Structure formats: C-alpha cells, structure tokens
Amino acid sequence: MVLQDKRIAIFNIANKYSIAWAIAQAMDRQGAELVLGFQNERARGKVESLIPELSRPPLALVECDVTNDAQIEAAVDIVQAAAGKLDGLVHALAFAPREALERPYIDTSREAFSTALDISAYSLVALSRAFRGLLNPGAGIVTLTYYGADKVIPNYNVMGVAKAALEASVRYLASDLGPEQVRVNAISAGPINTLAARGVSGFVDILDYHSEKAPLRRNVESREVGDTAVFLVSDLASGITGETIFVDTGFNIMGL
C-alpha cells in the first residue's frame, strides 16, 4: 500500500457523492490515516455517516470554513494535536453563487466574482500557508480543477476564471514550497455527476458530449480521480510538482 503510515488531511467533504469522498476512500484503501474536513455543522452529520465505510476511523473530523481565517487556524491546531505532521493535504472545494452560473460571464457581479475566487482559488493559498509548518519533506498538496480553466465551457462562467486562478496558484505555490520539498499539483478531472456539478446549467448535456468525444468514449469515474490523488501525494510522484494532470478519459487532447 503506497500510503501506509502516511497522514493526509482532506478539505472538505460535503457528501458521499463528492470527489473529496472518493479521494478519501482511495487513500484509505492505500493505508493512509486521514483527517477529514467539513464546512459546517450541517455537513458534519453527513461526514460522520460515511466513516463506517473506511477501514479505520479518521484521526480527526475538522470543521473548516475556508473564508474564515480564525477557523483555518483552529483547524491547524486540531490537526496538529490529532496527527502531528502531515504527508499530504487535499484541497477539494469550490463555490460560485448560482446566479453567476446562470447568467453570461459578462454579467458577473463584483460580489459573485470575489466569492468564487476567494473560495475556489484563494483558499488553496490560505490552507497551504496555514498548514505549511505541519507538512513533512516530501509531502504533496493536491487540488481539483477542470478544463473550463483552459477553454470556454457553456455556463461555467466565473468558475472557469476561478479555476484558471487556481491553476496559476498551483505553479506559484510549487515554486514557493519546492525548497521545503513540498510538492503542489492539480488534477483536472472530467465532468462527474456530483451535487455541486449539477449546479451548472446544462450539465447533463456536458456529460453526454464528453462521453461522445473523449477517446475512451466514456466519462471519468470519481474512483479514477481518487487513485490519481493517491499517486500525487505518494512517493511515486516525488519528482512531480507544479503540474495539472488531466484525468478526463482524454477529452482535453481532442480538437473536434
């Protein structure tokens, strides 16, 4: 098991359909000891109900609203007390107000733009900085992005801009943390039918188009994203940093 005795913190798990949960399951299968983050008390019960599906209980459950610096600092204290040092940090959260995903990008309000960029991109910076002192040499930070950062995807709008900022942040953080032997990478996952993804208008059409055009003629499974996250935080990826790895059944290579 490639993550045996590794300690990984995952922020944040929303429900059993979330990619973050698929990552947690994949890491659990590979022997990792996990810290599981959740946004608020409403989400706590959903995460607690999933724990019996893991082979071992998590080291800690940690509430962390990434828009609240005090909560991030409190989360660091909880993780340090429960896990000591970390070998991996997974950033698996994003948000944009619904109206910003329903209207054309040109109509994005200043408030919606700020919210999307804060939660979807800046939070990676905030978490990386806060947990920097807990990361062992060789640790890996992994975040989740999407092809909408590179190309225009209908109705993805401000989230595409936020993901572009996230991918740039991966590169700059990789440069900042490289001297400490901490790696930072992103997984660009193909469309997956999560509750969050359904907030994008026409998402079912995107799924159908993706499976029709991708070389593998299917959509990616959350399990496959989880397995890639395992690889990126493991010692097998010790020479990889600052990269965006596509896990999208090959869709990104196609022109038409």
C-alpha positions in Angstrom: 0.0 0.0 0.0 1.7 3.2 -1.2 0.3 5.4 1.6 1.0 3.1 4.5 1.7 5.2 7.6 1.1 8.5 5.7 -1.2 11.1 7.2 -3.4 13.1 4.9 -5.8 15.9 5.5 -8.7 16.4 3.1 -10.7 19.6 3.0 -13.7 19.5 2.6 -16.0 16.5 2.2 -19.6 17.5 1.5 -21.4 14.2 1.0 -21.0 10.6 -0.4 -21.1 11.8 -4.0 -18.3 14.4 -3.6 -14.9 13.8 -5.3 -13.3 14.6 -1.9 -15.0 11.5 -0.5 -13.8 9.3 -3.5 -10.3 10.6 -2.7 -10.7 9.7 0.9 -11.8 6.2 0.0 -8.9 5.7 -2.4 -6.4 6.9 0.2 -7.9 4.7 2.9 -7.5 1.7 0.6 -3.8 2.5 0.3 -3.2 2.6 4.0 -3.4 6.4 4.8 -4.5 7.8 8.1 -7.0 10.6 7.4 -8.1 13.9 8.7 -11.5 14.8 7.2 -12.6 18.4 6.9 -16.2 19.6 6.5 -17.6 23.1 6.1 -20.1 23.5 8.9 -22.3 21.6 11.3 -24.8 20.8 8.7 -22.2 18.8 6.8 -20.8 17.1 9.9 -23.6 14.6 10.1 -23.1 13.6 6.5 -19.4 13.0 7.0 -19.9 11.1 10.3 -22.3 8.8 8.5 -19.6 7.8 6.0 -17.0 6.9 8.5 -18.1 3.2 8.7 -17.2 2.8 5.1 -13.5 3.4 5.9 -11.2 0.6 7.0 -10.1 2.7 10.0 -11.6 5.7 11.8 -10.2 9.1 10.9 -7.6 10.8 13.1 -10.0 13.8 13.4 -13.0 15.5 11.9 -12.4 19.2 11.5 -14.8 22.0 10.8 -13.2 24.5 8.4 -15.0 27.3 6.7 -12.1 28.5 4.4 -13.5 32.0 4.2 -12.8 32.3 8.0 -9.1 32.7 8.9 -9.8 32.0 12.5 -11.4 28.7 11.6 -8.4 27.8 9.4 -6.0 28.5 12.3 -8.2 26.5 14.7 -8.2 23.6 12.2 -4.4 23.6 12.1 -4.3 23.3 15.9 -6.8 20.4 15.8 -4.9 18.6 13.1 -1.5 19.1 14.9 -3.0 17.7 18.1 -4.5 14.7 16.3 -2.0 13.9 13.6 1.2 15.8 14.4 2.9 16.1 11.0 1.2 15.6 7.6 2.3 13.9 4.4 -0.4 15.3 2.3 -3.0 18.0 2.0 -6.0 17.8 -0.4 -7.9 20.9 -1.4 -11.2 19.8 -2.8 -13.6 22.7 -2.6 -15.1 25.3 -4.8 -18.1 27.6 -4.9 -19.8 30.2 -7.1 -23.2 31.8 -6.4 -25.9 30.2 -8.5 -26.8 33.3 -10.4 -23.2 33.6 -11.6 -23.5 30.2 -13.2 -26.9 31.1 -14.8 -26.1 34.4 -16.4 -23.5 35.3 -19.0 -20.0 35.8 -17.6 -20.1 39.5 -18.6 -22.9 39.9 -16.1 -20.9 38.6 -13.2 -21.3 40.9 -10.2 -18.3 42.1 -8.2 -19.6 40.2 -5.2 -20.0 36.9 -7.0 -16.6 37.2 -8.6 -15.0 37.8 -5.2 -16.8 34.9 -3.6 -15.9 32.5 -6.4 -12.2 33.5 -6.4 -12.0 33.5 -2.6 -13.5 30.1 -2.0 -12.3 28.3 -5.2 -8.8 29.7 -5.6 -7.5 31.8 -2.6 -8.5 29.0 -0.2 -5.7 26.9 -1.6 -3.2 29.6 -0.7 -4.7 30.1 2.7 -4.6 26.4 3.6 -1.1 25.9 2.2 0.2 28.7 4.2 -1.6 27.7 7.4 -0.5 24.0 7.2 3.0 24.7 5.9 4.6 24.1 9.3 2.9 20.6 9.6 4.0 19.3 6.2 6.8 16.8 6.2 9.5 17.0 3.5 8.2 15.0 0.5 4.6 15.9 1.3 2.2 16.6 -1.6 -0.6 19.1 -1.9 -3.3 18.3 -4.4 -6.2 20.4 -5.6 -9.0 19.9 -8.2 -9.6 21.9 -11.3 -11.5 21.5 -14.6 -11.0 22.0 -18.3 -13.1 25.2 -18.1 -10.0 26.9 -16.8 -8.5 26.5 -20.3 -11.4 26.6 -22.7 -14.9 28.2 -22.6 -17.5 25.8 -21.2 -21.1 26.9 -21.5 -22.5 28.2 -18.2 -19.2 27.5 -16.3 -18.6 31.2 -16.4 -16.9 32.7 -13.3 -15.9 29.3 -12.1 -13.7 28.8 -15.1 -11.9 32.1 -14.3 -11.6 30.9 -10.7 -10.1 27.6 -11.8 -7.6 29.4 -14.0 -6.5 31.4 -11.0 -6.3 28.1 -9.0 -4.0 26.5 -11.6 -1.8 29.6 -11.6 -1.7 29.4 -7.8 -0.5 25.7 -8.1 2.5 26.8 -10.1 3.4 29.7 -7.8 2.9 27.6 -4.6 5.0 24.9 -6.1 7.8 27.4 -6.6 7.4 28.8 -3.0 7.3 25.4 -1.3 9.7 23.5 -3.5 12.8 24.4 -1.4 11.0 22.7 1.5 10.5 19.6 -0.6 6.7 20.0 -0.6 5.0 19.4 -4.0 1.9 21.1 -5.3 -0.2 19.7 -8.1 -3.7 19.9 -9.6 -6.0 17.2 -11.1 -8.1 18.4 -13.9 -11.0 15.9 -13.7 -13.5 15.4 -16.4 -17.2 16.1 -15.6 -18.5 14.0 -12.8 -22.1 13.9 -11.7 -21.8 15.4 -8.2 -24.4 17.5 -6.4 -22.1 20.6 -6.9 -21.7 19.9 -10.6 -25.5 19.8 -11.1 -25.5 23.5 -10.3 -24.1 24.2 -13.8 -26.9 24.6 -16.2 -26.9 22.0 -19.0 -24.6 19.7 -17.1 -26.2 16.6 -18.4 -25.6 17.8 -21.9 -21.9 18.3 -21.0 -21.7 14.7 -19.7 -23.2 13.4 -22.9 -20.9 15.4 -25.2 -17.8 14.4 -23.1 -18.5 10.7 -23.4 -19.2 11.0 -27.1 -16.0 12.9 -27.9 -13.4 11.6 -25.4 -11.0 9.0 -26.8 -12.2 6.4 -24.2 -15.8 7.1 -25.2 -16.9 7.4 -21.6 -16.9 9.8 -18.7 -14.4 9.6 -15.9 -15.2 7.9 -12.6 -14.6 9.6 -9.3 -12.6 6.5 -8.3 -10.1 7.3 -11.0 -9.7 10.8 -9.7 -9.1 9.3 -6.2 -6.5 7.0 -7.5 -4.6 9.8 -9.2 -4.7 11.8 -6.0 -3.2 8.8 -4.2 -0.3 8.8 -6.7 0.3 12.5 -6.4 0.7 12.5 -2.7 2.7 9.3 -2.7 6.5 8.9 -3.0 5.8 7.6 -6.5 5.3 11.2 -7.6 8.3 12.6 -5.8 9.6 14.4 -9.0 6.3 16.0 -10.0 5.3 19.5 -8.9 3.5 22.5 -10.3 1.6 20.3 -12.8 -2.0 20.0 -13.9 -2.7 16.3 -14.5 -5.8 15.6 -16.8 -8.0 12.7 -15.6 -10.7 13.1 -18.2 -10.6 10.0 -20.4 -8.6 12.0 -22.9 -11.1 14.7 -23.7 -8.6 17.5 -23.5 -6.5 16.2 -26.4 -9.3 16.5 -28.9 -9.7 19.4 -31.3 -13.1 18.4 -32.7 
